[in-house]
């Protein structure tokens, strides 16, 4: 699987990146021997739709997963709706869209429409159910309940490795995206032993004391190390911090994460990619 950062700043778009949005892609060989690439977008926050166009034609999007309904994670669904409905080559049709139960209502509010607008020609809405997995091409996706002031989910994705073995085989790899969350048992279970953990780190130790909303770099490090929950978990293969607010220097949450996690560690930046 391949991860590309479309947008990564916390709470708003920033001077160097759009708000939360991440492209996950995986390939498999079709019946005719042709390589098929499947594309999933995690969140579509403010400013991300335009940046997504640099990496993917929305006509090739296979699924859109929304972690929660705050604007910095879903506001640019309005742009996706416009693109899919009024594309000059013709309407693109509905794309599988998984997220909180209130997603349609929130989209309508951001777009300024009434209840007669269902967006059914652009989005095939499905409510995320914690623990109920679904398939998108070769990727198995499982929602997990997050701890945030609104209904929120993280997503674990398992799919084929980018590395091909000597016999043409590819092992199964995994990544997990926290969305916005504080530490909780379900998110600890989601992160258990994944190859790559994409974890928010919006809060800073000693400055942001409110709980039940966001992780700090240190708490993200504990999550990655497998030491955050009530029972020990396996550490992750690498940790990527994201959703860092524009007024916070990346070195601060990175330094705090390293207090708890000894593995490969870096901060997300717009356009960065990882092949898992």
C-alpha positions in Angstrom: 0.0 0.0 0.0 1.0 3.6 -0.6 0.2 6.6 1.6 0.2 10.1 0.2 -0.4 13.2 2.3 -2.9 15.5 0.6 -3.4 17.8 3.7 -2.2 17.5 7.3 -2.6 20.7 9.4 -4.7 20.6 12.5 -8.0 22.5 13.0 -7.6 24.6 9.8 -5.7 24.8 6.5 -2.2 26.2 7.0 0.4 28.1 5.1 2.1 25.0 3.7 -0.7 22.4 3.6 -4.5 21.9 3.5 -6.4 20.4 6.4 -6.7 16.7 7.0 -6.8 14.4 3.9 -4.8 11.3 3.0 -4.7 9.1 -0.1 -4.2 5.4 0.4 -3.7 3.2 -2.7 -3.2 -0.5 -3.3 -2.9 -2.6 -6.4 -3.8 -6.1 -7.5 -3.6 -8.0 -10.8 -6.9 -8.3 -12.7 -8.2 -11.4 -14.5 -6.6 -10.1 -17.7 -3.2 -9.6 -16.1 -3.6 -5.8 -16.0 -2.6 -4.0 -12.8 -5.6 -2.4 -11.1 -5.0 0.4 -8.7 -7.6 1.1 -5.9 -7.7 4.5 -4.2 -9.2 5.5 -0.9 -9.2 9.0 0.6 -9.2 9.5 4.4 -10.9 12.8 5.2 -11.5 15.8 2.9 -10.8 18.8 5.0 -10.6 22.5 4.1 -8.4 23.2 1.1 -7.8 19.5 0.3 -10.0 19.0 -2.7 -7.8 21.2 -4.9 -4.7 19.5 -3.6 -6.2 16.0 -4.3 -6.4 16.9 -7.9 -2.6 16.9 -8.1 -2.5 13.2 -7.3 -5.8 11.6 -8.3 -8.6 12.1 -10.8 -11.7 11.9 -8.6 -13.2 9.7 -11.3 -10.8 7.0 -10.1 -11.7 7.3 -6.4 -13.0 4.0 -5.0 -14.0 5.1 -1.5 -14.1 8.2 0.8 -13.7 7.6 4.5 -14.6 10.4 6.9 -13.3 10.2 10.5 -15.7 12.8 11.9 -17.8 15.8 10.9 -15.7 18.8 12.0 -15.1 21.1 9.0 -11.3 20.5 9.0 -12.0 16.9 8.1 -15.0 17.1 5.7 -15.7 20.6 4.4 -14.3 19.9 1.0 -16.9 17.2 0.4 -18.8 20.2 -1.1 -16.1 20.5 -3.8 -16.1 16.8 -4.4 -19.9 17.0 -4.8 -19.5 19.8 -7.4 -16.8 17.9 -9.3 -18.7 14.6 -9.4 -22.1 16.1 -10.4 -21.1 18.8 -12.9 -18.0 17.4 -14.5 -17.9 18.5 -18.2 -17.5 15.0 -19.4 -20.6 13.9 -17.5 -21.6 13.0 -13.9 -19.1 10.6 -12.3 -21.7 8.7 -10.2 -21.8 8.0 -6.5 -18.6 6.9 -4.7 -18.7 4.7 -1.5 -18.6 7.2 1.4 -18.2 5.8 4.9 -18.4 8.0 8.1 -20.5 9.1 11.0 -24.3 8.8 11.0 -24.6 12.6 10.9 -22.5 13.1 7.7 -25.3 13.8 5.3 -26.8 16.4 7.6 -23.4 18.1 8.2 -22.6 18.2 4.5 -26.0 19.8 3.8 -25.2 22.4 6.5 -21.8 23.3 5.1 -23.2 23.4 1.6 -26.2 25.5 2.6 -28.9 23.2 1.2 -32.1 21.9 2.7 -33.3 18.3 3.4 -34.4 17.7 -0.2 -30.7 17.5 -1.2 -29.6 13.9 -0.7 -26.3 14.0 -2.7 -27.3 10.5 -3.8 -25.8 11.0 -7.3 -22.3 11.8 -5.8 -22.0 9.8 -2.5 -23.1 6.3 -1.6 -23.4 7.0 2.2 -22.7 4.2 4.6 -22.5 4.7 8.4 -19.3 3.5 9.9 -19.8 0.6 12.4 -17.0 -0.1 14.8 -15.5 -3.5 14.2 -17.4 -4.2 11.0 -14.9 -4.5 8.2 -15.5 -3.9 4.5 -13.5 -4.5 1.3 -12.3 -2.0 -1.2 -10.3 -3.8 -3.9 -7.5 -5.6 -2.1 -7.8 -3.5 1.0 -9.7 -4.6 4.2 -10.9 -1.5 6.1 -12.1 -1.6 9.7 -13.5 1.4 11.7 -12.7 1.9 15.3 -14.5 4.2 17.8 -12.4 7.3 18.6 -12.6 9.6 21.7 -13.6 13.1 20.5 -16.5 15.5 21.4 -18.5 14.3 18.4 -19.1 10.8 16.8 -15.7 9.9 15.5 -13.7 7.0 14.1 -10.2 5.8 13.3 -9.6 3.4 10.4 -7.3 0.4 10.1 -6.5 -0.7 6.6 -4.8 -4.0 5.6 -3.7 -4.7 2.1 -0.8 -5.9 -0.1 2.7 -4.7 0.5 4.5 -2.6 -2.2 7.4 -5.1 -2.0 7.1 -8.2 -4.2 8.8 -11.4 -3.1 10.9 -13.7 -5.3 7.8 -15.8 -6.3 5.8 -12.7 -7.0 4.0 -12.9 -3.7 3.2 -9.8 -1.5 2.7 -10.0 2.2 -0.2 -8.3 3.9 0.7 -4.9 5.5 -1.3 -2.5 7.6 -1.7 1.1 8.5 -4.0 2.9 11.0 -5.3 6.5 11.0 -6.5 7.9 14.3 -8.6 10.7 13.0 -9.0 13.1 16.0 -9.0 11.3 19.3 -7.6 11.1 22.8 -6.2 7.8 24.1 -8.9 5.1 24.5 -8.9 1.3 24.4 -10.5 1.0 20.9 -7.8 3.2 19.3 -5.1 1.2 21.1 -6.6 -1.9 19.6 -6.7 -0.3 16.2 -3.0 0.6 16.3 -1.9 -2.8 17.6 1.2 -3.9 15.6 0.4 -1.9 12.4 3.3 -1.3 10.0 2.5 2.5 9.9 0.5 4.6 12.4 -0.7 7.9 11.1 -1.5 9.6 14.4 -2.8 13.1 15.2 -0.8 15.2 17.6 -2.7 18.4 17.8 -2.1 19.2 21.5 1.2 20.0 23.2 2.3 18.6 26.6 2.0 21.3 29.4 0.1 23.7 27.2 -3.1 21.9 26.2 -4.6 20.2 29.3 -8.2 19.4 28.1 -8.7 15.6 27.8 -11.1 13.6 25.6 -10.3 15.6 22.5 -6.8 15.2 21.0 -3.5 13.5 21.4 -0.2 15.1 22.3 3.1 13.9 20.8 3.8 12.0 23.9 0.5 10.3 24.0 0.8 9.4 20.3 4.2 8.0 21.1 2.7 5.8 23.9 0.0 4.7 21.4 2.8 3.7 18.9 4.8 1.9 21.6 1.9 -0.2 22.7 2.0 1.2 26.2 -1.0 3.4 26.2 -3.9 1.0 27.1 -4.9 -1.2 29.9 -3.2 -4.1 28.3 0.1 -4.2 26.5 0.0 -4.0 22.7 2.5 -4.6 20.0 4.5 -1.6 18.9 4.0 -0.1 15.4 6.6 -0.3 12.7 6.7 3.5 12.2 4.9 6.6 13.5 3.9 9.6 11.4 2.5 12.5 13.4 -0.1 14.7 11.7 -2.9 17.2 12.4 -0.2 19.5 14.0 -1.7 23.0 14.3 -0.1 25.8 12.3 1.2 27.6 15.4 3.1 24.5 16.7 6.6 23.7 15.4 6.9 20.0 14.3 10.0 19.5 16.5 7.9 19.9 19.7 5.5 16.9 19.2 8.3 14.9 17.6 10.5 15.4 20.6 7.7 14.4 23.0 6.7 11.4 20.9 10.3 10.2 21.1 10.1 10.1 24.9 7.7 7.1 24.6 8.4 5.6 21.2 11.9 4.4 20.0 11.0 3.5 16.4 11.1 5.4 13.1 9.3 8.7 13.7 8.5 11.8 11.5 5.9 14.4 10.9 3.5 14.5 7.9 4.0 17.2 5.3 2.0 17.9 2.2 3.0 15.6 -0.7 5.0 13.2 1.4 4.6 9.5 0.6 5.3 6.2 2.3 5.3 2.8 0.6 4.4 0.1 3.1 
